[in-house]
Amino acid sequence: MDKLVFFLIPIGLAATAIILGIGIFSLAKGGNFAKEHSNKLMRLRVAAQAATIAIMMLFLWLIGKGA
């Protein structure tokens, strides 16, 4: 189980970074897409970031438990 969680951490980090990059790019570009989607993208980033932190905490708990 800890190996699976260990591989999920980089996936979560990459997803957070990609969503953040798309959000920043859309805000820098402006236009209709930014007006419609910037708030949704930032909410999605916060959710991905929270999930990644939860996975990290699970990994640390499993390591501390000796699993």
Secondary structure, DSSP 4 states (H G I P E B T S, - for coil): -HHHHHHHHHHHHHHHHHHHHHHHHHHHH-HHHHHHHHHHHHHHHHHHHHHHHHHHHHHHHHHHHT-
